[in-house]
Each structure stands twice: as structure tokens, then as C-alpha cells.
Amino acid sequence: MNKRIISIDDDKIQHFLIKKRIQFIQPSAEFFPFENPLLALEWLSENPSDLIFMDLNFPEISGWDLLEKLGEISDSPVVVLTGNIGPEEIEKIKIFPQAIRLFEKPISNDHLSEIFQFLNF
């Protein structure tokens, strides 16, 4: 069965980059991009996923609140991508067991391969 990969980011360019890298490494994966995190939550409440990529900064909701809400509706592993990783992000991510990785944007092919290998995709 094809893996369902979700991307939640208000930047369309990030969706494009992630999708291209996924297609290179895992061509059979289904990719679902969401610019609005609230729409992503709604979709995920009714649909299964195998992996979620998400940003930390949104106008509608904080990334930390989004992570908390994702944990309430989905058990999918989450990879957090952000433009700026500091000590606060490194410490705070530890309280979310669903968040398996924290990387700076854009995600590299090596990091994506590492995630897929870790998840046995």
C-alpha cells in the first residue's frame, strides 16, 4: 500500500520541494499538501496518514499548538521543519513524542532518506 505523506506549511515552495524529494526517494507515496493547518487537522481527523511534515510558524495557530492537536487526532509520526532552530525549539520538541525529528528548511535528501529508513518505508 502506498504511504500517505502530509505536509502542513503556509509556504507553497516548501510543499514543492518536499514533494520532489519524496518522489525521488519514494515515488509511490501519496502526497497531500495543506497551507492551512486548520484544514489539515480537519482532513486528518477523517483520513489516515503515515507521516506528517509541518512548519512551526502559522498565522492561524502556533506550531506547538498544532503538534498538540495532531497528537489528539493522529498517531502518525511528525517531522518538524523550521527556518530557525534554536535551543528553545530543541528543548520544547522533546515534550512531543510524536515529533520524531526537527530539521531546518528545506529538508535535504539525506534527511528524508534517514526518516524513511527509520520508519521502514
ZAFISE-630155 format. One record per residue: x, y negated, z negated of N, C-alpha, C in turn; residue in three letters. Coordinates in pm, whole numbers, padded with zeros to 5 digits, always signed. Layout:
ZAFISE-630155
XYZXYZXYZALA...
END
This chain:
ZAFISE-630155
+00084+00119+00000+00000+00000+00000+00089-00125+00000MET+00047-00225+00073+00123-00350+00081+00121-00424-00051ASN+00232-00485-00083+00242-00567-00204+00175-00701-00179LYS+00102-00748-00279+00034-00878-00272+00114-00978-00354ARG+00167-01078-00285+00253-01177-00349+00185-01313-00341ILE+00174-01378-00456+00108-01507-00468+00214-01615-00490ILE+00192-01729-00428+00279-01845-00451+00192-01962-00493SER+00224-02021-00608+00149-02136-00659+00245-02254-00668ILE+00230-02346-00575+00319-02463-00569+00247-02570-00489ASP+00256-02694-00534+00190-02802-00461+00274-02854-00344ASP+00384-02788-00315+00473-02824-00205+00464-02717-00095ASP+00405-02753+00019+00387-02658+00130+00521-02603+00181LYS+00624-02682+00173+00755-02638+00221+00804-02518+00139ILE+00778-02520+00009+00818-02406-00075+00745-02279-00034GLN+00617-02292+00000+00542-02175+00048+00606-02120+00175HIS+00639-02209+00265+00701-02167+00391+00833-02094+00367PHE+00917-02150+00280+01048-02089+00252+01033-01952+00185LEU+00946-01944+00087+00925-01816+00018+00870-01712+00115ILE+00772-01752+00194+00711-01658+00289+00815-01604+00387LYS+00899-01690+00441+01001-01648+00537+01099-01551+00471LYS+01140-01581+00351+01234-01492+00282+01170-01357+00249ARG+01044-01361+00209+00973-01236+00181+00961-01153+00308ILE+00923-01216+00417+00908-01144+00544+01039-01080+00587GLN+01150-01143+00558+01281-01089+00593+01314-00964+00512PHE+01279-00967+00383+01315-00858+00292+01205-00752+00282ILE+01080-00796+00282+00966-00706+00262+00857-00742+00364GLN+00877-00705+00492+00786-00750+00598+00640-00708+00581PRO+00615-00601+00508+00477-00554+00494+00400-00624+00382SER+00465-00709+00305+00398-00777+00193+00292-00874+00244ALA+00185-00884+00168+00081-00984+00195+00113-01107+00112GLU+00105-01223+00173+00144-01347+00108+00024-01440+00098PHE-00003-01490-00024-00116-01578-00049-00067-01706-00114PHE-00059-01817-00039-00013-01944-00096-00129-02027-00153PRO-00103-02092-00265-00200-02183-00326-00130-02312-00363PHE-00183-02424-00314-00129-02554-00352-00192-02602-00482GLU-00314-02559-00507-00386-02600-00628-00384-02484-00728ASN-00323-02504-00845-00314-02394-00941-00449-02349-00995PRO-00546-02439-01000-00678-02400-01049-00748-02307-00951LEU-00728-02329-00822-00782-02237-00721-00711-02102-00727LEU-00582-02105-00756-00507-01980-00770-00560-01900-00888ALA-00587-01966-01000-00642-01897-01116-00778-01835-01083LEU-00859-01909-01012-00991-01858-00973-00976-01734-00885GLU-00887-01741-00787-00865-01628-00696-00810-01507-00771TRP-00713-01532-00858-00651-01423-00933-00746-01358-01034LEU-00848-01431-01076-00944-01372-01169-01030-01265-01101SER-01030-01265-00967-01111-01170-00892-01030-01078-00801GLU-00899-01102-00790-00816-01026-00696-00686-00981-00764ASN-00643-00860-00735-00516-00814-00793-00397-00871-00717PRO-00284-00877-00786-00160-00918-00722-00047-00836-00782SER+00064-00831-00710+00180-00756-00756+00292-00846-00809ASP+00291-00972-00767+00395-01066-00806+00344-01208-00783LEU+00380-01297-00877+00340-01437-00865+00465-01524-00875ILE+00480-01612-00777+00581-01718-00784+00506-01846-00819PHE+00563-01926-00908+00495-02051-00944+00594-02161-00980MET+00550-02282-00955+00623-02401-00993+00587-02437-01137ASP+00659-02529-01197+00627-02574-01332+00556-02709-01334LEU+00559-02782-01224+00505-02918-01224+00387-02930-01129ASN+00271-02964-01186+00149-02986-01108+00076-03108-01162PHE+00004-03178-01076-00075-03291-01126-00195-03245-01209PRO-00250-03126-01178-00374-03080-01241-00353-03015-01377GLU-00239-02949-01396-00216-02867-01515-00065-02850-01533ILE-00020-02838-01655+00124-02815-01674+00156-02670-01638SER+00278-02647-01595+00319-02511-01562+00311-02418-01682GLY+00337-02472-01801+00330-02389-01923+00186-02347-01951TRP+00092-02440-01931-00050-02405-01947-00093-02305-01841ASP-00041-02322-01721-00072-02228-01613-00020-02088-01648LEU+00102-02080-01698+00156-01950-01739+00069-01883-01845LEU+00023-01961-01940-00065-01908-02045-00195-01854-01986GLU-00255-01931-01895-00380-01888-01832-00360-01766-01742LYS-00247-01760-01674-00217-01643-01592-00212-01517-01679LEU-00153-01530-01796-00143-01417-01888-00278-01368-01936GLY-00378-01455-01935-00513-01418-01978-00591-01343-01870GLU-00553-01361-01743-00632-01300-01635-00556-01198-01550ILE-00425-01193-01565-00346-01106-01478-00225-01051-01555SER-00188-00929-01521-00067-00873-01581+00048-00871-01480ASP+00031-00942-01371+00136-00950-01268+00260-01020-01322SER+00378-00971-01284+00500-01043-01323+00505-01179-01253PRO+00565-01274-01323+00572-01411-01273+00717-01454-01262VAL+00751-01515-01149+00881-01577-01129+00856-01728-01125VAL+00919-01799-01216+00902-01944-01224+01014-02009-01143VAL+00973-02098-01053+01067-02172-00969+01050-02320-01000LEU+01159-02388-01025+01151-02529-01056+01271-02603-00997THR+01256-02731-00979+01364-02812-00924+01471-02847-01025GLY+01440-02828-01153+01534-02869-01256+01524-02776-01376ASN+01627-02694-01397+01629-02604-01513+01722-02664-01618ILE+01664-02689-01733+01742-02739-01845+01728-02647-01965GLY+01792-02682-02074+01785-02599-02195+01642-02578-02245PRO+01558-02680-02232+01418-02668-02277+01344-02559-02199GLU+01361-02558-02067+01294-02458-01984+01347-02317-02015GLU+01477-02306-02035+01539-02177-02063+01486-02119-02194ILE+01467-02202-02293+01414-02156-02422+01264-02129-02415GLU+01190-02220-02354+01044-02209-02354+00996-02088-02273LYS+01066-02053-02166+01023-01941-02081+01024-01810-02159ILE+01104-01803-02264+01117-01681-02343+00989-01643-02416LYS+00899-01738-02437+00775-01706-02509+00668-01648-02416ILE+00699-01637-02288+00606-01582-02190+00662-01451-02135PHE+00626-01337-02194+00682-01209-02149+00651-01176-02003PRO+00547-01232-01951+00508-01209-01812+00607-01276-01715GLN+00674-01380-01761+00772-01452-01677+00902-01374-01677ALA+00929-01308-01566+01046-01220-01559+01173-01291-01515ILE+01159-01406-01450+01276-01481-01405+01243-01630-01399ARG+01349-01711-01411+01342-01856-01395+01455-01895-01302LEU+01418-01950-01185+01518-01988-01085+01493-02130-01038PHE+01602-02194-00991+01587-02325-00926+01538-02305-00784GLU+01462-02403-00738+01413-02403-00600+01525-02447-00507LYS+01524-02402-00385+01443-02293-00331+01505-02159-00371PRO+01423-02057-00376+01473-01925-00413+01562-01872-00301ILE+01669-01806-00340+01761-01752-00240+01722-01609-00203SER+01773-01563-00091+01750-01424-00051+01806-01328-00156ASN+01920-01361-00215+01980-01276-00318+01889-01266-00440ASP+01834-01378-00484+01744-01375-00600+01617-01297-00567HIS+01566-01316-00448+01445-01243-00407+01472-01093-00401LEU+01585-01055-00347+01623-00914-00343+01636-00857-00484SER+01695-00936-00573+01710-00894-00713+01573-00867-00777GLU+01478-00956-00752+01343-00940-00807+01277-00815-00750ILE+01284-00799-00620+01221-00682-00556+01285-00552-00606PHE+01414-00553-00625+01482-00435-00677+01438-00407-00821GLN+01431-00511-00902+01388-00499-01042+01247-00442-01050PHE+01160-00482-00958+01020-00439-00960+00996-00312-00877LEU+01102-00258-00819+01092-00139-00733+00996-00157-00616ASN+01006-00273-00552+00924-00299-00433+00987-00230-00314PHE
END
